[in-house]
Amino acid sequence: MIRIRPAVVTVALLTLGLSLVPRNRADAIPAFARRYRVSCTLCHNPAPALNAFGNAFAGNGFRMSAVEEPRDTIDTGDQLLDLWEDLPLAIRVDAYMNAYTNGEVSSDFEMPWNVKILSGGPISKKLSYYLYFFLFERGEVGGIEDAYLYLNDIGNKPVDLAVGQFQVSDPMFKRELRLQLQDYVVYRTRVGLQPADLTYDRGFLGIADLAGFTISAEVVNGNGRGEAEPNRRLDNDPMKNLFGHVTRDISSSLRLGVMGYWGRQDGAAEGGPTTTNRVTMIGGDGTLSAGPFELNAQYIHREDDQATFTPGELLTKTDGGFAEILFRPGGSRWYGTALYNLVTANRWSGLPRAAELPRPRRGHIRSRVTGGPLDPRARNGILTQRGTGP
């Protein structure tokens, strides 16, 4: 059995990843607050996490209401265009001091860790946009991550559509809005040479409210946000991957959701024939609130039938998830977080040694793990995590 237990602890953290951080962090996004002349706390608790009002604001295409009249715009005589007087821009900076306890005690000053420029807002009565560019991401230029158009209330129904580049996991928990440095590892875990994970991808995201349920459906390329192929295509095979999520508020303090993912990817191991890996994921997520406390939990089961594109290899089963506790006392400038990640697999590479696998592309993380009992050939393997986001 392969077990991955990240053991990175932020310096303001206590045991098990508990953190105590000032509420007025430097990563608030003030572009919308400037436009409406309100405090960032109207939407964030604390920044960058969204409260209920902030979620509704984002769901309205970054408007206070779906029928809001244009604000701070130039009258061009074009009823289809809301031309802003000024381009909305914001800068977010993340800085950390870390203490590491996995095997040896050490410290690290990560200042800055990330620097990004953000922009977004409505460009017509129904159409909005959002994007950000990493000027500095863990020591190098990170480039564009989120970049999409958002169409609100299609046909005056509670149906929205996002088109562009976004995170597959956004309907569950948004990685970019988490409060701690540690990531939701299961979302960015890749298996073998299969490029699909639950972080950034390109495609369509549809969201609809129906009978108290929020239903999300995605069609994506399935290979992330990498550069174009020599044929100038961003998708490196003809197939598309599908994602679905259904969630409902069971009560004022409990939300539950279920998800599913299905896709295929063509590829070839070094020197081998082209073959197809089929990947499926199913899982559940939930949020439980009690006063200043909030518990978020995610579980995902994943199966890849040819994860290294080797004909006849064994089925790879991966199970993982996380549990996150947030403590946000009312009226306080401090909050606390605790995050636990766990990812396990029955086998990994199916190859004799990890050194024989191609090196991951720039921006990925390699972690050495031990092969599982279902594949006697695997003595060493790799877990590849996609290194996107802060």
N, C-alpha and C positions, 0 to 999 in steps of 0.2 A: 504494500500500500504506500502510495506517495503522499506525503503531507507537507504542505507549505504553510508555515506560520510566520508571517512577517513580524519582526520584533524591533521595529524602529519606534523610538519614543521621543516626542518633542520635549525640549528642555523644560517648558512650563508644565510638563506632564507628570502625573504620578503613576504608580504601578498600573499595569493593564491599559495604558493609553489614556488615562483620565487627564484632561487638560483644563486649565483655568486661564482664560484669556480675556483681555479687556474687550468690552462690547464695541467701542468705537475704533474698529480696525481700519487699516489703510486700504482695504479692498472694497469699500463701498462704491457703488456705481451711481454718480450723481447727475448723469445727463437728464434723466426724467425728472428728478427732484428740482433741478434748475428750471425746467420747462414749466412745471406746475407750481413752483415756489413753495414746496413743502419739504419736510424733513425726510431723510432717507428711511427713518424708522416707520414711516407710513406703510412701506412695502416690505421692509426687512426686519428680521428679529433673530439674531443680529445679521448684518451684512456679512456674506452674500446670501444667506438663507432667506427664503421668501416666507412671509406669513400668508394668511388666507386672502387678504386684500391684494398682496403682491401677485399671488397666483392668478387672481381674477384680472388684474391689470395686464399681465402678460397674455392671458387668454383672450383679452379684447384687442390684441394687436398693439399693446403698449398705449392704451387709451384708458381714461377713467371710466368710460362706458362705451358700449358698442355704437351708440348713436350720438357720440360727442361731436360738436361742431369743431371745425379746424381751429387751432390755436397757433399764434406766432408764425403765420404763413403769409405769403405774398399773393395777392389776388391777381391771377394771370388770366382770368376769364375762362379757364379750362375747368369744367366741373369734375373732371376725372383726376385732377392733380391737386395735391396739397404740397405746395412748394415752401419749404421752411425758410425763414429769414436767415437763420444761422444753422450750420451743420452741427448736429448733436454729437459731441465727442466726450469721452471720459477716459481716465487712465486708472488702471488698477495695479497696485504693487503688493506683492506678497514677500514677507521677510520672516525668517525663522532662526532660532537657535535650537539645535538638536543634540540630544544625548542618545547614543546607541549602546544597546546592551546585548546584542546577539553575538555571543562568544567572547567579546571583549568590550570593555568600557571605553568609549571615546566620545568626542564632541565635535560639532561642526557649526560654523557660523555661515548661514545661508542667507545673505543679505546683499542684493535682492535675490529672491528665488524665482520670481516671475515678474515681468512688467508687460502689460498688455494695453492696447488701445481698443476701445469699444465704441460702437455707434449703432443706433437703432431708432425706430419710430415709424409712424404712419406716413405713407406717401400718397394715399388716396383714402376714400371713405372706408374701404374694405381691405386694402393692401398695406402691409407693413414689411419692414426688413429688420434684420439683426445680424451683426457680424463683429468679430474681434480678431486682432492680429497680435501675435506674440512678438514683441520687440526683443524680449529676453526670456528664455525658458530653460531653466537649469543650466545656464552657461552658454547658450547659443540661441540664434534666431529660430523661433518655433514656427512662424508663418501663420496662415489662416487656419482656424479651427471651425468654430461655428460660423456659418455664412448661409442664410436662407431668406426666402420670401415667405410671408405668412398671410394667408387669405382668411378673413374672419367672417363667420356667420354666412356661409354660402347659401344663397336663396332665402335669406332671412331665417334660416334654420340653425340650430346649435351644432353646426358642422364646420370645422376649420381644416385648413390644409397648409402644410409647410413643404416647401420645395427647395432643395439645395443640400447643404452639408450640415449634419447634426449628429447627435449621439443616439444610437439605437436604444440605449437604456433610459432615455429622457422620460418616457411615460411612467417609469417606475421610480427611480431616484436619480436626480441630476447630479452628476459628478462635479460639475463646475460650481455647484452651490453648496457643496459640503463645507463644514466648518473646520475640519482638521487637515493637516498635511497628508496623513495617510490616505491612501486611495481605497476605493471599493474594488478589491483585487479580482473578484470573480468576473467583473464586467470586462476587464482588459486581458483576461487569460486566453491565450491561444494554445492550440493542441497540435503538436508536430509541425508540419509545414502548411497547415490550413490557415489562411489569413483572416478568416471571419472571427470577430469577437463582438462585444456589445458596446464598444466605444464609437468613434467617428466612422460614418459611412455617408454615401451620397444617394439621394433618391427622394421618395415622397413619404410624408407622414400625415395621415388623416386622423382627426379626432372628432368624436361625436358623443353627445350626451343623449341617452335614451333610457327612459323609465328609471331614473336614478343611477344608472350605470354610466361610467365613462369608458368608451371603447376606442382604442387606438390601433391603427393598422399601418404597417410600413412595407414598402417595396424598395430594396436597396441593392447596390451593386454586389456587396458581400466581400469586398477586398479592402475596405478602409479608405484612408485619405491620401494614399501614396501618389507618386508622380505618374504621369501618363506613360503608356507603353510606347515602343518605337513606332507603332501604327497610329499614334496620337489619340488612342482611346484610354479612358481612365479605368474602365472595367476590363479585366484581363481574361474574361471568358464570356460566352454568350448568355449565361444563366443569371437570373436574379434571385435574391433571397427574400423571404417573407418573415415578418415579425408581427405578433398580435398581443394585445394586453387588454384585460378587462378588470375594472376596479369599481368598488362601491363603498360608500360610507355606511357601515353597519349601524353605527350610533354616532353621537357627537364626539366620542373619544376613540373610536375604532374604525380603521379602514383596512380592507382586505383586497388583494388582487391576484390574478393568475396571468401567466405569460406563456407564449410558445414561439419557437423560431425554427424555421426549416430552410435549408439551402443546399446547394451543390456547388462544387468547385473543381475545375479541371486543373491538373498539375502533374508533375513527374519528378520522382526522385532522381538524383544525379545519375545519369547514364541509363535510366529506366524508361519504360514506355509511358505515354500519357494515359492517366486514369482519372476517375472521378471519385471524390470524397463526398459522402452525404453526411451532413451535420444536422442534428435535431437538438433542441433544448426545450425543456418544460420547467416551470417553477412557480413559486408563489412569493408574494411580498405583503407586508402589512405595516401599519403604523398604529401605535397605541399611545394615547396622551392621557396624562393625569397631572393636572396643575402645571407646575413648571417643568415637569419631566415629560420626555417623549422617547419612545422606543421604536426604532426602525429595524426591520429584519427582512432579509432576502435569502431565498434558497433557489438554486438552479441545478438541474441534472442535465448533462450534455452527453451525446454519443456521436462519435466519428467512426465510420466504417473503414476508411483508408486515410488516416490522419497524415501519414508520410508519403501518400501516393505510391505505396508499394503493393502490387497485386497480391491478394491472399493474406494480408496482415490481419492481426486480431482486432476485434472491435475495441475501441478505446472509450471507456466510460469515465466521465469527470463529474464530481459533485463538489459544490462549493456554495459559499454564501458569506454573509456578514451579519453582525448584530451591532447596532449603534444606539447609544444612549445620549440624549441631549438634556442639559439642565439649564433652563433660561428663566431665572427668577424675575418677576415683574418689578420694574423700576430700578433694576441693578445695571451697572455698567460692566458686569462680569458674567461669564457663562462657562459651563463645563461640558466636555464631551468625552466619550469613551467609545472606541471602535475595535471590534475583534473580527479578523478575517480568517477563513479556513477554506482551502482548496485541496481535494484529494483526487487521485486517479488510480485505476487498476493497473495501468501500464503507461509508458510514455512514448518513446521513439520507435521501438521495434527494431532498432539498429544496434550493432555490437557495441559501439561506443559513441558518446556524444560528440567527440571531436570529428566524426565523419559527417555530421550534419553541416549544411552550409551555415555560415555566420548570418545572424539576423541583420536586417537592414538597419541603417542608422536610426537611432531613436528608440530601439528596442532594448529590453533588459533580459540578460541570460541568467538563469538560476539553475545550479546543478542539483539534481535530486536522485533518488535511488529507484531502480526499476522494480516493478511489482511482480508478484509470483506467477501471474498468468502468462508472462512472456519470458521464458527462460533465456532467450537470446539477449535480453536487455539488462546489462549490468550497470550502465549509466545512461542517463537521458537528460533532456532539457525541458524546462517549463519556460515558455517565452511569454512575457507580458509586454503588451504594447505601452510604450512610455509616452502617452499623450496626456495633456492636461496638467494642472499644477500638482 
